[in-house]
């Protein structure tokens, strides 16, 4: 079964809302690093049936989520750090990092992903 990026985006948006509400059910301990690892595994699982149509929300749109976070956190082009590291370098706790991640995710979905999908 080939899944379109538009359908994958809808699925990921729905899942991200569930993940935000029940993070401890999916990620333990609830750190931003563990959330980042979980999401990497999530996208591997989404694509297990047809790797030729690999979809990764964080890499599918331009700018990529990583580059977009780099601009938000650092005001320049993406450094070699992961988006997890870029966020955690600018907050005092994992709780604050997770909150910032979900705020950025909402903003990225609305300003980049949905805009690109509507074209």
Buried (B, 14 or more C-beta within 10 A) or exposed (E): EEBEBEEBBEBBBEBBEEBBEEBEEBBEEBBBBBBBEBBEEBBEEBBEEEEEEEBBBBEBBEBBBBBBBBBBBBEEEBEEBBBBBBBBEEBEEBEBBBBBBBEBBBEBBEEBBBEBBEE
